[in-house]
Amino acid sequence: MNGLALGTSGFLGARFSSGADLARAADENPLTIAVLGATGRTGRFVVEDLLARGHSVRGISRSAGQQPPRDGATWISADVRKPETLRPALEDVDALVYAVGVTYTRVEVGALYDVYHTGVADTAAVARQAGVKRFVLLSSAGRLLDGEFPERLRPSMDAKAKGEAALRASGIHYTISRTPGLSDRPGGEYGILLLQMDPIPPGGPYMVCREDSASVLAECAVGENAINKTFTVINVVTPEVGAWREALPYLQQDPT
Ligand SMILES: NC(=O)c1ccc[n+]([C@@H]2O[C@H](COP(=O)([O-])OP(=O)(O)OC[C@H]3O[C@@H](n4cnc5c(N)ncnc54)[C@H](OP(=O)(O)O)[C@@H]3O)[C@@H](O)[C@H]2O)c1
């Protein structure tokens, strides 16, 4: 994959300049978006972003059913390792965000493949049957210049690469949004660069904060600018922090 899309001052003037604009845009076409991993550190920001924009959220994870009621959100417990639990959760959903994760140091290798490979493949199959129109996958960047993954990350990255391939082959419209290291800094402080290079160039370590990563995931779920595109999201210093939205239509679609 080659090409480079800059979500910085190369694309001046974000189309949606304020939270009010975003909410108005959603009012015109409110959607129901399923967020898998909604109780996680990234997923919860995806939920907040979507609700703030006036969309309905179906919050899904193994423990989601224990969440307190909230306007605009329905919480459903389901397990991506058990596709039969996903079918009722994905009924009448327009698009989904898959922000499911397990900590690679705390689980057996098989659990990584359950969540990042077969979990993605099974969710895509169920979503397609249920008529879900878009599948937005939170994945990881981290390939070294020689094309390999760092040794300690190899099982999880291999599982994610297989999950990405399964999603591309599933036939559902998809977006793959890769992140390098995730941080818990507040979102909106820095710009966002959308890179279509794998591996990404030397000069890191690169980071993106979870809140900014979540904004990108939410945007890709509600719009059609990122269909069948794969990119890496990193934070950069720029005065135009929201200009990345302008970059999405310019990214190249994956070869079929
Ligand atoms: N940490 C990093 O620096 C980094 C870097 C790049 C990419 N990432 C990736 O970013 C993603 C999200 O990371 P995060 O830190 O936001 O994750 P997190 O806080 O650990 O949240 C994970 C979410 O997944 C849910 N989940 C786990 N297993 C599940 C299952 N079998 N079925 C349904 N839901 C399940 C969890 O809820 P329940 O436990 O209730 O099910 C939780 O909502 C992961 O893919 C991670 O690998 C992380």
The ligand as an ORCA input file, in Angstrom:
! r2SCAN-3c Opt
* xyz 0 1
  N      -2.915     -0.125     24.060
  C      -2.351      0.325     22.963
  O      -1.375      1.089     22.977
  C      -2.951     -0.062     21.623
  C      -2.287      0.303     20.482
  C      -2.856      0.041     19.249
  C      -4.056     -0.631     19.172
  N      -4.680     -1.026     20.297
  C      -5.928     -1.749     20.112
  O      -7.043     -0.911     20.366
  C      -8.154     -1.735     20.704
  C      -8.916     -1.183     21.900
  O      -8.015     -0.918     22.941
  P      -8.535     -0.333     24.332
  O      -7.310     -0.012     25.107
  O      -9.590      0.691     24.122
  O      -9.245     -1.655     24.938
  P      -9.850     -1.917     26.377
  O      -9.941     -0.685     27.206
  O      -9.150     -3.111     26.953
  O     -11.370     -2.353     26.013
  C     -11.633     -3.554     25.389
  C     -13.140     -3.680     25.160
  O     -13.394     -4.924     24.497
  C     -14.419     -5.622     25.214
  N     -14.235     -7.053     24.999
  C     -13.139     -7.808     25.301
  N     -13.343     -9.080     24.952
  C     -14.595     -9.133     24.391
  C     -15.383    -10.183     23.836
  N     -14.940    -11.465     23.790
  N     -16.607     -9.885     23.336
  C     -17.085     -8.621     23.397
  N     -16.391     -7.575     23.916
  C     -15.161     -7.841     24.417
  C     -14.240     -5.176     26.654
  O     -15.418     -5.297     27.441
  P     -15.798     -6.627     28.291
  O     -14.575     -7.016     29.058
  O     -16.961     -6.208     29.116
  O     -16.177     -7.652     27.270
  C     -13.956     -3.698     26.443
  O     -15.177     -3.010     26.240
  C      -7.586     -3.147     20.872
  O      -7.772     -3.864     19.669
  C      -6.117     -2.909     21.064
  O      -5.339     -4.019     20.693
  C      -4.161     -0.752     21.518
*
